[in-house]
Amino acid sequence: MKLTVVMPVYNERATILEILERVRAVEVDKEIIIVDNCSTDGTREVVQAIDYPEVRAIYQDQNRMKGNSVKKGIAAARGEYTIIQDADLEYDPRDYLRLLVEVERDEVLAVLGSRTLGAAEREQSLPANQFSLGRDFLNDWFNMLYDASLTDIATCYKLAPTQFLQSLELVSDGFDLDFELPAKFVLEARRRGQIVSEIPIRYYPRSLEEGKKIRWTDGVASLKAITRFRFSEPGG
């Protein structure tokens, strides 16, 4: 099997079936692992009714935050590569194939789908608001600490070999996992003489009113995570 798609979900009843069909439509040998984070809006019941052979579900017994759900999915993955897929409609699964081509280059350990690279050419852009300012600051802080030049470390689309992901001792349970992963990618790639690559992806942002769940407190936790892993990891 080529690809495992780990899909953490929490109260995504309005979009779960649509994103599932979009993922299923991608022509690659894959499995989809849905990890329901104790949804209260009927999402769990929708997932329980799904009957596709390539779809498995894990049900959290309480809300353990997004990062914990992602880790549960990674631990259960069976594909050669694993990618994280949010259950909303912000990211386009049609980008999987390009990400897979990139990660199979010998010098690439992991690949990130960047929402900023090529945005002008796609006539897309990230909204300018308090979240974008915080995201840009975190990205700049990361690059300074890790001597990196990545453009979008907070992206959902992170793709890497499954065995490598399962070898990582991931400790973050919240949105800060989005920053622990690239931190460990960069440090391990440097140790191996490889790189963390980025390619442009499509992106369709939604607002808080539409269900976006990240808050300013997540940014504080992410800043701490970026700093902590720089000095606590081997090679850091």
N, C-alpha and C positions, 0 to 999 in steps of 0.2 A: 504494500500500500504506500502510495506516494505522500499523502498529506493528511494530517489531522487538523481539523478546525475546532479550536476551543472557543465556545461561545458562552460567556457568563451572562446570565440574565437576571434582572430584578425589575419587576413591574413593567414589562414590555409587551403586554397583551396586544396592544394596538399594532405592533410591528413584527412580532416574532414569526408569524407564518410567512410574511412577505420576505424577510431577510433569509429565512430558511430556504425558500424557493430560489432565491437568487444564489445562495451558496450551492444548492444542489445542481443548479444549471451549469456550473463551471465544469468543463470537461477535463477532469483529472480524477484519478483513482483516489478516493478520500473517504474519511469518516468524519462525522460531526458529533462532537461531544457538547451537549447543552448542560450547563451547570446552573440550576435554579437556586438563587440565593434567598429562598424562603419568601417568594413573591406573595403579595396579598391582594393583587388585582385580578386574579384569574389566570395569570400566566402559567402557573404550575399545572392547572387543569388542562389548558391548551396543549402544553408539552406532553402531558400524560396520554393525550388522545392521538399523538403523532405515531404513525406506524410506517416508518421507512427503514429499510434494512441497514442503511448507512448511518442512522441516527441513534446515538445512545444518550441517556440522560442520567445526571447525578443530582440528587435533591438534598440540599443543605437542610439540617434540622433547625437552624436558626439563621438569622442574617449575620453572616461572618465577613462581610465586605467583599468587594470585587476581587482584590488581590488573592484572597483565600480561595475564591471560586476558580480563578485562573490556575492557581497551583494545583487544585484538585484535578482540573482537566489535563494539565501537563502530565501529572503522575499517571493518568489513565491512558495517555496517548499511545497509539500503536503504529502511526505512520512514520515514514522516513523523516519527514519534516513536520513541524508544528507551527501554526499561525494562530494569533488571537483575533477574534472577530466580535466586535460589539453587536448587540442585538438590535440596535436602532438602525437607521438607514443612512448614517453619515458616511460610511465607507462602502466601497463598491467591490464585491468579490471578483469581478472581472479582472481585477489587478493581480489576482493570485498567480496567474501563469507567468507574468513578467517578473514577479518577485521570486518565483521558483527558478527561472532561468538565471537570475542574478546570483542567487545563493549557491548555485552549482558551479560557479567559477572557483577554481582552486584556491585563489587568494582570499576568498570571502568566507568568514565564519558565520556571520548573521547579516540579515538585510532588514532595514527599516523602510517603510513606505512613507515618504515625506509629503506632507500636505502643502509645503511651501515651495519646493523645487518645481519650477515650470508652471506655477499657478497663473502667472500672467498670460502665458501662451494658451492655457486652458480656459481663460476668462473666468477663473475662480480665484477667490482669495479668502483668507481667514478673517472673520469679523474683527474689527478693531474695538476692543472693549477691555474691561478690567482683567478678563481672563487671558486675552491675547498678550497684554502687557506682562502679566505674571508668567505666562508660558515663555515669552521671549527672555525674560530675566533668568528663569530656570535653565533655559537652553544655553544662554551665555555663561552662566555660572558653571554649568556642567563642562562646557568646552574649555573654560579656563582651568578648572581643577584637573581635568583628565587629559589636557593637551590634545583635544579632539577638535573636529571641525564639522560636527553634525548639525543639521538644520532643524530637526524635529524629533527630539528624543521622547516627547510625550505621545507620539503617534500610537494608536492602537495596533496598527499593522507592524508586528515584529515577527519575523520568520527565521527559524534556525533549525538545525538538525535536532530531532527529538532526543536522541541519546545525550547530546550536549546539554539541552535544557534540563533533562532529568538528572544530570550530574550536578547541577547547581544547587547550593544550599540557600534557597530563597526564604527570606524571613519576613517580608512585608506582606501585610494582609489587606491594605487599603489601596487607594489610587497610587500610593508611593511605589507600588510594584512596577508601575510604568517607568520609574527612574532607576530602580534597582536592576532591572533587566539590562538596559543599555550600559549601566556602569559595569556590570559583570561581563557583558559582551566585549566592551572596549578593553578591559584589563586582560581578559583571557586571549582575545585576538592578538594583542601586543605580545603576550607571552609566547604565542604559537607562531608569530611572524605572519599573521593574517590581518585582515581588516574587517571593520563593520561598514557595510556599504549602504547607500540610500538610493532609491529611485523615486521619481514622482508618482503620485497616485491621485485618483479622483477623491474629492471630499465635498460633502454637502452638510454644513454645520446646522445643528438645531439649537434652539434657545432653551433657557431654563423653563419657560412656559410650555415648551414642547416636550419636556421631560429630561433635559440634560441634568445630571446629578452631581457634577463636581462643584465644590464649594471652596471658598478662600482658605478654609482650614486644611483642605487637602494640599494646597500649595505650600503651606508651612511644613506639613509632614514630608512633602516631596523635597523641599530644600534641605531638611535635616537628613533625609535618606541619601541625597546626592553627596553631601559632605561626609556622612558616616562611612559610606562604602568606599570612598576614595582612600581613606586611611586605615580601614579595617580589613580590606581584602588583600590576599597575596598578590604582589605586583603593584599594589596601590601606592 
